[in-house]
Amino acid sequence: MVKVLVLALVTLVSLRSADAHMVRPPGPPHPPPPPPPPTERCEVTGTPMFEIDHRAVDGAHVPTSTLKLYRNGAWTLVSTTAGGKRGSSARGCLDRDVVAQIVRDIKSSPWSVHYQRIRCMAVSASYTVYSAFGRAVYTERMCGGAVLDLKSRRNLNDIESLLVPSADSFAEPTTDDHFAQPPPRH
């Protein structure tokens, strides 16, 4: 009887070890790994397509910043502290559809400026220069009397709404000329 139990035990152990070494049929194939996310980087090259330059008059101790957008969607933001030292900076890339809308806004703007005969006399140490394709198209000053045509003003507001949120934590759009504000779009 002991021989039978030993034989049964040996058989059971050998079956288990054979089972462990048996090659199992493959299961369903694993799906391929997902493709890596696109690594498209926007390189800063050439003349900026659009620029919002928050400047200050000489001797003013106020912070400044320059936000530049390039044709490929790359944007950079560089700020300067009130003490004249380099402040924060950022860079990124806008979606192609957003860039296309900004190009349409720039090209469809006449960038006509007229001056008001009556204006306030307040003076600010800071002002903003807007440039398109390397050419200054409008300078905005508090009570400066310069009024941008309505179509260009609407397009400029549109450009700022598309571009500035990309760097929103660093720069705020400024529009000091309240007379040039268009009615809201519906």
Secondary structure, DSSP 8 states (H G I E B T S, - for coil): -HHHHHHHHHHHHHHHHHHHHS-----S-----------------SS-SEEEEEEE-TT----EEEEEE-TTSEEEEEEE-TTSSEEEEEEEE--HHHHHHHHHHHHT----EEE-SS------SEEEEEEETTEEEEEEETT--EEE-HHHHHHHHHHHHHHGGGGTTT-------GGG------
